[in-house]
Each structure stands twice: as structure tokens, then as C-alpha cells.
Amino acid sequence: MGKKFKALVVEEQPDGTFSRSIQERDTDSLPQGEVLIRVEYSSLNYKDALSASGHKGVTRNYPHTPGIDAAGYVEESTDRRFREGDPVLVTGYDLGQNTSGGFGQYIRVPADWVIPISGKLTPETAMFYGTAGFTAALGVHKVITHGIRPENGRVLVTGASGGVGSLGVALFAHLGYDVIASTGKKEAHEMLKNLGAAEIWSREQVQADERKHMLPGRWSAALDTVGGDTLSTVIRGTKLHGVVTCCGNVSDVFFKTSIFPFILRGIELVGIDSANQDRPIREILWTHLGSDWFVEKIKDIVTIVSLEALEEKIQQILKGRIMGRVVVKLWD
Ligand SMILES: NC(=O)c1ccc[n+]([C@@H]2O[C@H](COP(=O)([O-])OP(=O)(O)OC[C@H]3O[C@@H](n4cnc5c(N)ncnc54)[C@H](OP(=O)(O)O)[C@@H]3O)[C@@H](O)[C@H]2O)c1
């Protein structure tokens, strides 16, 4: 006999529109997998909002429960690595895309997707980070392995008030970098300063003269979450032998660049894919996030909502209006 649980369910209507409601489901309806997890917390990412609004590039088939992040306790496991009651998290892979996700009180997933929660992290604080934090951590890790140190000069984070951006600012600042946080929101300035941003730039300040192939080098590395014209400018304004990581496309999926920043300044452009990262790098970065990369003050940028209150937040993130992180508490 399965267990009954509450979940957000997105359904496709006959007229092609999509509706969202909280429904009772049964764990027997979850996909096959070695580990059943009682989800205590999830978090809201841009991709969840796309899945929740019928974006077929993210989720092919409906009805569907989104939620690319989940953290909680193992309820049942047929895999020796996990025992009942272990605190664990899952981010990415297919969770919440075409596999029933963290906006439900239970998920069932392959054991290889499951990461133990350790150090200072709990299911709640792990979701303060979630995919956004893991993505930011991947970007920071690429910058560090590229050899860029705080003494090499300022680093830039675009879309800084969003999930990935705000955690990128927090992580870089925590590790001693001078961070330029670029944001379109005046009301985010205080939050970004509190997270440790050394300078706040408007979106327009980052988007400089479009006709020039290269701009004066203003940052040694960048974490771009925006794409489009912003990414074009970020590349042109990166210093000699700098690195630009790109993960997002909230502005545009296309960007223009000449070859010059790459052949005259040796810039590297590194794509970030958080969903399909190998287990070893996940374990390394989640261990960092629970220890030396744990940023106490990120709790200040977290809004915790119930499943019922998630609807408003889904609409806000689609309009680029979210500041910081939205964490979903699944049980009363
Ligand atoms: N590759 C991966 O593995 C991966 C993982 C996670 C997320 N992502 C992607 O990364 C992006 C950010 O995700 P998120 O969860 O951080 O989303 P988010 O919380 O909505 O943040 C996006 C931020 O971008 C800025 N922005 C919004 N519209 C913009 C526009 N038209 N032009 C310029 N800036 C704009 C806003 O910040 P300001 O107002 O502060 O400028 C907004 O808060 C999304 O595209 C998401 O799909 C990718």
C-alpha cells in the first residue's frame, strides 16, 4: 500500500493552457527508483517556473509535479548506501523535469542521484542553496580552478538579485573576492551589500558600447546568469586571461561576440550545467557548501513558503521579480 501525500500538480487543459493545483497523490504513482525520500524542503528555481507553466522544453508530459530540488530524509531504500532516516538531498538530473519533483511531499529516485547531507547543512539549509547554490558553486569552482585569486582583481556577477546571482555574490565575497554585483533592482542594493558585494552596478552600466569588439578590462572573472547582450558585454570587458562562466538565459538565448576577446586576451568562456554533473564533483561542492563555503548570512535572503503560497512566487520568478531564494516547506 502506498502512502498518500500532498503535491503541486500541473495539468494541461484541452484548450492547451496549463493549470496548477494542490492534489493528493499516492507514492505508488511515483516512478521506479531505489530511494523513497520524505521531502521536508524544496526550493524555487527559474526552471521550476517554466515546468509549472507548461514549457515543453523542460517537461514533456503532464500532469506533472515540478521541483528540481528536494531535501529530506530517506523513507525506504533498496540501495546499501542509504538507510531509513538519513538526511539527503537531490538536485538536478531529471528531478522535477520529467520525474515527479520536490513540490510533492515524497519523491522516488535512483540512488545515484542522492547526496548525503553533511556538515553544517540540514534539509532546510541545504535548500537555501539548492540548484541555485550548486550552480553558483560550480561557477566559483571554475573560477578558482582557472587560477583566478582575489588578488587578481574584481569579479562580476550579473542577475545578482536572483537565486544563482545572490548566492554567487555571497560565495565570492565569503572567499575574499571583491564582487561587482550587477542588478536591475534598486531595492536589491542593500541585500547585495549585506551579502558582501563591494560595488553595485546597474544592468546598463554592464551593457556598454555595442560597436566595440573589446572594452577596457574591468573584471578578472564573471558569473553570468543573464545571457544575451549582457553576456556579450561581459566577455568584452574581461581582463587578460580571465574567465567567464555562463549558466542562464533570462535575457536571451543568443549572444554576439567577435573572436578578439578570445584570441587577443585569451578569455575562456565556460558553460555551466548543474543538472548532469558527475557525482564526485557534486560531493566535493556540497561538502564545501556545508563547511568552508557555508555562508551563515544567506538565511537573511531566504523566504520560506508553503506549497499553497508557492503560486504567487512562481508568477514573480517568471517576471524576474524574485530577490534571493524561495524555499518551500512541504510539511506543516
Ligand atoms: N545551467 C544551469 O545549470 C542552471 C542552473 C540554475 C539556473 N540556471 C539559469 O540561470 C538563470 C538564473 O536562474 P535563477 O534561478 O537565479 O533565476 P532568478 O532567480 O529569476 O534570477 C534571474 C535574475 O536575472 C535578472 N534578470 C531578469 N530578467 C532580466 C533581463 N531581461 N535582462 C537582464 N537581467 C534580467 C534579475 O536580476 P537583477 O534584477 O538583479 O538584474 C533576476 O532576478 C536562468 O536562466 C536559469 O534557467 C541555469
The ligand as a MOL file (V3000), in Angstrom:
LIG
                    3D

  0  0  0     0  0            999 V3000
M  V30 BEGIN CTAB
M  V30 COUNTS 48 52 0 0 0
M  V30 BEGIN ATOM
M  V30 1 N 22.8970 25.9920 -16.3250 0
M  V30 2 C 22.4190 25.5980 -15.1560 0
M  V30 3 O 22.7620 24.5360 -14.6510 0
M  V30 4 C 21.4680 26.4810 -14.4300 0
M  V30 5 C 21.1490 26.2580 -13.0820 0
M  V30 6 C 20.3220 27.1810 -12.4230 0
M  V30 7 C 19.7920 28.2650 -13.1380 0
M  V30 8 N 20.0960 28.4120 -14.4560 0 CHG=1
M  V30 9 C 19.6000 29.5270 -15.2410 0
M  V30 10 O 20.1980 30.7010 -14.6970 0
M  V30 11 C 19.2930 31.7890 -14.8330 0
M  V30 12 C 19.0510 32.3970 -13.4510 0
M  V30 13 O 18.3590 31.4530 -12.6540 0
M  V30 14 P 17.7700 31.8700 -11.2400 0
M  V30 15 O 17.1270 30.6760 -10.6810 0
M  V30 16 O 18.8230 32.5980 -10.4920 0 CHG=-1
M  V30 17 O 16.6230 32.9030 -11.7170 0
M  V30 18 P 16.0740 34.1970 -10.9910 0
M  V30 19 O 16.0720 33.9890 -9.5090 0
M  V30 20 O 14.8150 34.5600 -11.6850 0
M  V30 21 O 17.1820 35.3130 -11.3060 0
M  V30 22 C 17.3610 35.8640 -12.5700 0
M  V30 23 C 17.7960 37.3340 -12.4270 0
M  V30 24 O 18.1730 37.8380 -13.7080 0
M  V30 25 C 17.8900 39.2260 -13.7660 0
M  V30 26 N 17.0310 39.4670 -14.9390 0
M  V30 27 C 15.7500 39.1000 -15.1140 0
M  V30 28 N 15.3150 39.4630 -16.3350 0
M  V30 29 C 16.3340 40.0590 -16.9360 0
M  V30 30 C 16.5320 40.6700 -18.2150 0
M  V30 31 N 15.5520 40.7220 -19.1200 0
M  V30 32 N 17.7370 41.1830 -18.5140 0
M  V30 33 C 18.7280 41.1380 -17.6140 0
M  V30 34 N 18.6080 40.5900 -16.3820 0
M  V30 35 C 17.4310 40.0510 -16.0580 0
M  V30 36 C 17.1830 39.5890 -12.4850 0
M  V30 37 O 18.1850 40.0470 -11.5900 0
M  V30 38 P 18.5220 41.6110 -11.4050 0
M  V30 39 O 17.2100 42.3030 -11.2980 0
M  V30 40 O 19.3020 41.6350 -10.1260 0
M  V30 41 O 19.2990 42.0810 -12.5780 0
M  V30 42 C 16.6740 38.2520 -11.9810 0
M  V30 43 O 16.4720 38.2670 -10.5930 0
M  V30 44 C 18.0320 31.2140 -15.5070 0
M  V30 45 O 18.1380 31.3940 -16.8930 0
M  V30 46 C 18.1100 29.7340 -15.1620 0
M  V30 47 O 17.3990 28.9350 -16.0740 0
M  V30 48 C 20.9110 27.5290 -15.0960 0
M  V30 END ATOM
M  V30 BEGIN BOND
M  V30 1 1 1 2
M  V30 2 2 2 3
M  V30 3 1 2 4
M  V30 4 1 4 5
M  V30 5 2 4 48
M  V30 6 2 5 6
M  V30 7 1 6 7
M  V30 8 2 7 8
M  V30 9 1 8 9
M  V30 10 1 8 48
M  V30 11 1 9 10
M  V30 12 1 9 46
M  V30 13 1 10 11
M  V30 14 1 11 12
M  V30 15 1 11 44
M  V30 16 1 12 13
M  V30 17 1 13 14
M  V30 18 2 14 15
M  V30 19 1 14 16
M  V30 20 1 14 17
M  V30 21 1 17 18
M  V30 22 2 18 19
M  V30 23 1 18 20
M  V30 24 1 18 21
M  V30 25 1 21 22
M  V30 26 1 22 23
M  V30 27 1 23 24
M  V30 28 1 23 42
M  V30 29 1 24 25
M  V30 30 1 25 26
M  V30 31 1 25 36
M  V30 32 1 26 27
M  V30 33 1 26 35
M  V30 34 2 27 28
M  V30 35 1 28 29
M  V30 36 1 29 30
M  V30 37 2 29 35
M  V30 38 1 30 31
M  V30 39 2 30 32
M  V30 40 1 32 33
M  V30 41 2 33 34
M  V30 42 1 34 35
M  V30 43 1 36 37
M  V30 44 1 36 42
M  V30 45 1 37 38
M  V30 46 2 38 39
M  V30 47 1 38 40
M  V30 48 1 38 41
M  V30 49 1 42 43
M  V30 50 1 44 45
M  V30 51 1 44 46
M  V30 52 1 46 47
M  V30 END BOND
M  V30 END CTAB
M  END
